[in-house]
Amino acid sequence: MAKHTTISIPEPLYKKIKSFIKGTGFSSSSDFVTFVLREIFLEEGRKTSDKRKLIHDKLKALGYM
């Protein structure tokens, strides 16, 4: 199991998160924040992968690969 740590956020933001997750599948504000951060990093990874493929395709089209 992964180790956990504590991150502080402003209380007004915490209250917004608690209100936002009511009636959802998130059991805590920590679960929601973890989900959101994972999604951000996954999206960033997809963008990086897409950029690499685009560069590869351009270099291939130019005969460098």
One Martini backbone bead per residue (centre of mass of N, CA, C, O) as a GRO file, in nm:
protein
   65
    1MET     BB    1   0.098   0.035   0.019
    2ALA     BB    2   0.070   0.359   0.009
    3LYS     BB    3   0.186   0.636   0.113
    4HIS     BB    4   0.101   0.912   0.322
    5THR     BB    5   0.002   1.258   0.325
    6THR     BB    6  -0.013   1.599   0.413
    7ILE     BB    7  -0.230   1.862   0.288
    8SER     BB    8  -0.277   2.199   0.266
    9ILE     BB    9  -0.584   2.386   0.266
   10PRO     BB   10  -0.810   2.599   0.235
   11GLU     BB   11  -1.107   2.606   0.394
   12PRO     BB   12  -1.294   2.705   0.163
   13LEU     BB   13  -1.210   2.474  -0.027
   14TYR     BB   14  -1.290   2.239   0.149
   15LYS     BB   15  -1.592   2.314   0.160
   16LYS     BB   16  -1.639   2.289  -0.146
   17ILE     BB   17  -1.566   1.995  -0.169
   18LYS     BB   18  -1.768   1.876   0.031
   19SER     BB   19  -2.013   1.980  -0.130
   20PHE     BB   20  -1.946   1.855  -0.412
   21ILE     BB   21  -1.936   1.534  -0.304
   22LYS     BB   22  -2.216   1.514  -0.258
   23GLY     BB   23  -2.350   1.221  -0.395
   24THR     BB   24  -2.098   1.070  -0.443
   25GLY     BB   25  -1.823   0.833  -0.451
   26PHE     BB   26  -1.689   1.010  -0.246
   27SER     BB   27  -1.559   0.969   0.089
   28SER     BB   28  -1.355   1.217   0.042
   29SER     BB   29  -1.155   1.481  -0.012
   30SER     BB   30  -0.901   1.314  -0.067
   31ASP     BB   31  -1.015   1.141  -0.294
   32PHE     BB   32  -1.077   1.375  -0.484
   33VAL     BB   33  -0.796   1.505  -0.504
   34THR     BB   34  -0.655   1.254  -0.609
   35PHE     BB   35  -0.819   1.226  -0.865
   36VAL     BB   36  -0.755   1.503  -0.991
   37LEU     BB   37  -0.445   1.472  -0.998
   38ARG     BB   38  -0.435   1.221  -1.172
   39GLU     BB   39  -0.575   1.344  -1.418
   40ILE     BB   40  -0.368   1.562  -1.473
   41PHE     BB   41  -0.122   1.366  -1.512
   42LEU     BB   42  -0.246   1.198  -1.738
   43GLU     BB   43  -0.288   1.428  -1.939
   44GLU     BB   44   0.008   1.514  -1.953
   45GLY     BB   45   0.106   1.241  -2.062
   46ARG     BB   46  -0.060   1.249  -2.324
   47LYS     BB   47   0.062   1.506  -2.438
   48THR     BB   48   0.352   1.406  -2.449
   49SER     BB   49   0.295   1.164  -2.633
   50ASP     BB   50   0.175   1.328  -2.869
   51LYS     BB   51   0.428   1.499  -2.923
   52ARG     BB   52   0.620   1.268  -2.986
   53LYS     BB   53   0.460   1.156  -3.225
   54LEU     BB   54   0.467   1.410  -3.398
   55ILE     BB   55   0.772   1.428  -3.422
   56HIS     BB   56   0.818   1.149  -3.538
   57ASP     BB   57   0.642   1.187  -3.791
   58LYS     BB   58   0.801   1.427  -3.908
   59LEU     BB   59   1.079   1.288  -3.925
   60LYS     BB   60   0.983   1.059  -4.109
   61ALA     BB   61   0.881   1.240  -4.344
   62LEU     BB   62   1.191   1.360  -4.374
   63GLY     BB   63   1.390   1.090  -4.332
   64TYR     BB   64   1.513   1.048  -4.023
   65MET     BB   65   1.346   0.745  -3.969
   0.00000   0.00000   0.00000
